[in-house]
Amino acid sequence: MAQLIADRRDIDFVLYEQLEADKLSTHKKFKEFNKKVFDMIISEARTLAIKEILPTNHDGDRQGVVFDKGKVTVPPCFHRPYGLLAEGAWTSMTASLEWGGQGLPEVINRAVLDYIWGANYCLANYGTMGHGTGIMIEHFGTQEQKSLYLQKLYSAQWGGTMLLTEPQAGSDLGALSTRAVKNQDGTYSITGTKIFITNGEHDLTDNIIHPVLARIEGAPAGTKGISIFVVPKIWVNPDGSLGEPNDVACTGVEEKLGIHASATCTLSLGEKGQCRGYLLGEENQGMKIMFYMMNEARLNVGFQAFTYGSAAYLYAANYAKERIQGKDLLASKSQDSPSVPIIQHPDVRRMLMWMKSHVDGMRSFVYYVYSLFDRIATETDSGICEKNRDLIDFFTPLVKAYLSQKSFVICAEAMQVYGGYGYTAEYPIEQLLRDCKITSIYEGTDGIQSMDLLGRKMSMKKGVLFQRFLSEVRETILDAKKDKHLDTLAQALSRALDRLEPVGQDLAKTAASPSVKTAFAFSFPFLDVTGDVIMAWMLLWRACVASKALASNPKKKDVDFYQGIIKTAEFYIHSQLPTTLGKMEGIHNLNTAAIDIPDACFGG
Ligand SMILES: Cc1cc2nc3c(=O)[nH]c(=O)nc-3n(C[C@H](O)[C@H](O)[C@H](O)COP(=O)(O)OP(=O)(O)OC[C@H]3O[C@@H](n4cnc5c(N)ncnc54)[C@H](O)[C@@H]3O)c2cc1C
């Protein structure tokens, strides 16, 4: 079976032709790098992913993690590639040089992760989570905490986690009940139970550093009274060596649909009354600090989802070229006409085209969002930085929720292309589909993301974020209108954008009115149509780049590639976007039935 993860030609197109990432090295911050170095890093990541990481994905799924007497062991085949990830510094690509990182651009890191996460996310994430823990300590910790933890977290020598969820506090973290009491030595004693904790306990690293949300005695109720603590699994001595174990006990792991090789742990803090941690930042600032990390984590989850969708599409396309079944429609009446690969059947081509349009659009979108961080890092004009920050804020719930929704459907469509074989564990789609599902649930469910988009992002700065997004799309439309081959596509996207603007503004107004419940019954559909418009925008942008490239007499294989990009934009904008306009009408009608219907009518 072919080993497929990500499409290098498309990665290069997005990086260099669409986003011009090679120009980053002209800025002081990235002057150590150039395109040759970027290419070499991505090629090495690809080799590592294909040779060392991908072969552990299926075994990891079959074996899962094992819980025994408080210890969790990962699939044995994970140890070697984890060591390679740490040795090769693959987990600290974007971390600062000061703390042992590589200082690479975010967008280049995404190309690396396209391969590494695409090969085995569960394995890679044992190393990635330390980065999230680390950035909170880097921004809010003391100098001593930074010196003790950062290098080891970024280098994946130690693991990281995030301890938010409790049985009664999932989406509503304000309901959490883990308690913290200040000790005389300045540490805090912590007591409580956290559930569903990814990588909460495992045998890949000597230590795990837990950021824990808890309420200090006497703190206000709700999210305003939450603080955040750094709780190491093993205490760290002032010289950096490991000391006594902390009172953090793993009491079990979840059996679950997918990501079997990821340890989803229940952690009991302070069973013996001896769990201690350091306050991070100030008292009652826990949510603000955790959100610093959660915004990164939400983008990461969207990217995780995308890698499943991208791999599923590539497998399906490859299978469709090889699987022989049925006759060509034009020759079906002739008994002796040969059977053909299923890629010849229009309905299979429809499925592949739907998958391709979303995978291409999602790669461009998510890389573009990461490139905004690089633009901020290389920009001195504060106005431009603020604009890019606004765009990142606006896009974060969309990356998380739209990509997780569409990637799951892509996995389902890929299974459809395979027919019965796709449903079996012998082929990779079944695992991709199961693994992908979690992305719509954790890091704030997709429903919660849509509420963030409508309730916060649409009204922030009096609607400026939404306007900034619309202006970005309009720039691409203007560019496309100058190209006679793309003018019709540009006009179609312009019509969709002109409809999205009042739909979004009216919905945001309703969300701030007594009809708030009706508005939020449409927050998810609104996120969905905004995501659709973003796909059309990205595909049109890609088509503009491809059309210009075609005009400069490229090589034959590039001609096919660029024509494919234009056909994909044509498919999406002419065949899919009209349904988005219909969905927008469904939102604008603001029908109240979902709110009015008596509860008793649900469930018979
Ligand atoms: C495999 C796995 C790994 C995880 N890893 C971690 C981790 O590392 N750290 C951690 O802290 N947590 C982790 N979680 C927990 C995860 O973040 C939560 O499951 C998630 O936030 C949802 O919370 P819940 O399960 O309690 O569902 P609930 O909050 O009960 O939600 C149930 C449904 O109700 C909806 N809902 C809830 N409240 C509202 C509202 N106000 N308005 C509209 N709809 C609402 C939700 O969207 C959802 O559809 C993990 C979970 C899983 C399954």
The ligand as a MOL file (V3000), in Angstrom:
LIG
                    3D

  0  0  0     0  0            999 V3000
M  V30 BEGIN CTAB
M  V30 COUNTS 53 58 0 0 0
M  V30 BEGIN ATOM
M  V30 1 C -10.0970 12.2360 24.0300 0
M  V30 2 C -10.2880 13.4750 24.8210 0
M  V30 3 C -9.1840 14.2290 25.2090 0
M  V30 4 C -9.3440 15.3710 25.9870 0
M  V30 5 N -8.2400 16.0700 26.4330 0
M  V30 6 C -8.4060 17.0390 27.3720 0
M  V30 7 C -7.2760 17.6320 28.0210 0
M  V30 8 O -6.1240 17.3240 27.7110 0
M  V30 9 N -7.4960 18.5440 28.9910 0
M  V30 10 C -8.7490 18.9120 29.3630 0
M  V30 11 O -8.8800 19.7310 30.2680 0
M  V30 12 N -9.8580 18.3910 28.7520 0
M  V30 13 C -9.6990 17.4630 27.7730 0
M  V30 14 N -10.7990 16.9000 27.1810 0
M  V30 15 C -12.1210 17.3730 27.5460 0
M  V30 16 C -12.8040 18.1560 26.4310 0
M  V30 17 O -12.1950 19.4010 26.2510 0
M  V30 18 C -14.3130 18.2410 26.7940 0
M  V30 19 O -14.8360 16.9430 26.6020 0
M  V30 20 C -15.0400 19.2560 25.9680 0
M  V30 21 O -14.6250 20.5550 26.3060 0
M  V30 22 C -16.5660 19.1650 26.1630 0
M  V30 23 O -16.9100 19.0770 27.5150 0
M  V30 24 P -17.8960 17.9140 27.9900 0
M  V30 25 O -17.3760 16.6330 27.4650 0
M  V30 26 O -18.1090 18.0380 29.4430 0
M  V30 27 O -19.2550 18.1950 27.2280 0
M  V30 28 P -20.3890 19.2190 27.6800 0
M  V30 29 O -19.8020 20.5090 28.1090 0
M  V30 30 O -21.3200 18.5350 28.6040 0
M  V30 31 O -21.1280 19.4660 26.2960 0
M  V30 32 C -22.0800 18.5500 25.7400 0
M  V30 33 C -22.7440 19.2210 24.5270 0
M  V30 34 O -23.4480 20.3970 24.9600 0
M  V30 35 C -22.9660 21.5270 24.2510 0
M  V30 36 N -22.9100 22.6620 25.1850 0
M  V30 37 C -22.4250 22.6870 26.4410 0
M  V30 38 N -22.5650 23.9120 26.9650 0
M  V30 39 C -23.1300 24.6830 26.0200 0
M  V30 40 C -23.5430 26.0590 25.9640 0
M  V30 41 N -23.3470 26.8990 26.9940 0
M  V30 42 N -24.1210 26.4930 24.8290 0
M  V30 43 C -24.2930 25.6690 23.7750 0
M  V30 44 N -23.9380 24.3620 23.7720 0
M  V30 45 C -23.3630 23.8860 24.8850 0
M  V30 46 C -21.5840 21.1630 23.7360 0
M  V30 47 O -21.2410 21.8890 22.5740 0
M  V30 48 C -21.7550 19.6700 23.4560 0
M  V30 49 O -22.3410 19.4890 22.1910 0
M  V30 50 C -10.6510 15.7830 26.3630 0
M  V30 51 C -11.7610 15.0390 25.9400 0
M  V30 52 C -11.5910 13.8960 25.2130 0
M  V30 53 C -12.8030 13.0980 24.8310 0
M  V30 END ATOM
M  V30 BEGIN BOND
M  V30 1 1 1 2
M  V30 2 1 2 3
M  V30 3 2 2 52
M  V30 4 2 3 4
M  V30 5 1 4 5
M  V30 6 1 4 50
M  V30 7 2 5 6
M  V30 8 1 6 7
M  V30 9 1 6 13
M  V30 10 2 7 8
M  V30 11 1 7 9
M  V30 12 1 9 10
M  V30 13 2 10 11
M  V30 14 1 10 12
M  V30 15 2 12 13
M  V30 16 1 13 14
M  V30 17 1 14 15
M  V30 18 1 14 50
M  V30 19 1 15 16
M  V30 20 1 16 17
M  V30 21 1 16 18
M  V30 22 1 18 19
M  V30 23 1 18 20
M  V30 24 1 20 21
M  V30 25 1 20 22
M  V30 26 1 22 23
M  V30 27 1 23 24
M  V30 28 2 24 25
M  V30 29 1 24 26
M  V30 30 1 24 27
M  V30 31 1 27 28
M  V30 32 2 28 29
M  V30 33 1 28 30
M  V30 34 1 28 31
M  V30 35 1 31 32
M  V30 36 1 32 33
M  V30 37 1 33 34
M  V30 38 1 33 48
M  V30 39 1 34 35
M  V30 40 1 35 36
M  V30 41 1 35 46
M  V30 42 1 36 37
M  V30 43 1 36 45
M  V30 44 2 37 38
M  V30 45 1 38 39
M  V30 46 1 39 40
M  V30 47 2 39 45
M  V30 48 1 40 41
M  V30 49 2 40 42
M  V30 50 1 42 43
M  V30 51 2 43 44
M  V30 52 1 44 45
M  V30 53 1 46 47
M  V30 54 1 46 48
M  V30 55 1 48 49
M  V30 56 2 50 51
M  V30 57 1 51 52
M  V30 58 1 52 53
M  V30 END BOND
M  V30 END CTAB
M  END
